Amino acid sequence: MNWVLVVAGAMVGAPLRYVTDRVVQLRHDSVFPWGTLSANIAGCLLLGLVTGAVVAGAASSDVQLLLGTGLCGALSTYSTFSYETLRLREQGAAFLAGVNAVASVVAGLGAVFLGDAFAEAFWG
């Protein structure tokens, strides 16, 4: 049963990541991967919120599997972030590659902690 929840969440998260990336990139005519950064930050925020809700007892481990592992796991993507950072460096945009790496880590961690803080404030 657990794998069904993960698959169901991923079936929503993967297309959501793709659509988020395309919509955001269409608004920014830039080589910087704003779409992937946005999807990753959204995934981290939601993961923090879901994890905080589970820890507070407001959500079940099934919700963690569905939304945390499935949806957030497919919505956020370390491999695309890594590829796009490497691609920026290879295209001579080493500064943007560094900005992407630092921004992704800092914003991702900030978002997960913020989501957890929201959960704590709401359900804690």
Secondary structure, 3 states (H helix, E strand, C coil): CHHHHHHHHHHHHHHHHHHHHHHHHHHCCCCCCHHHHHHHHHHHHHHHHHHHHHHCCCCCHHHHHHHHHHHHHHHCCHHHHHHHHHHHHHCCCHHHHHHHHHHHHHHHHHHHHHHHHHHHHHHC
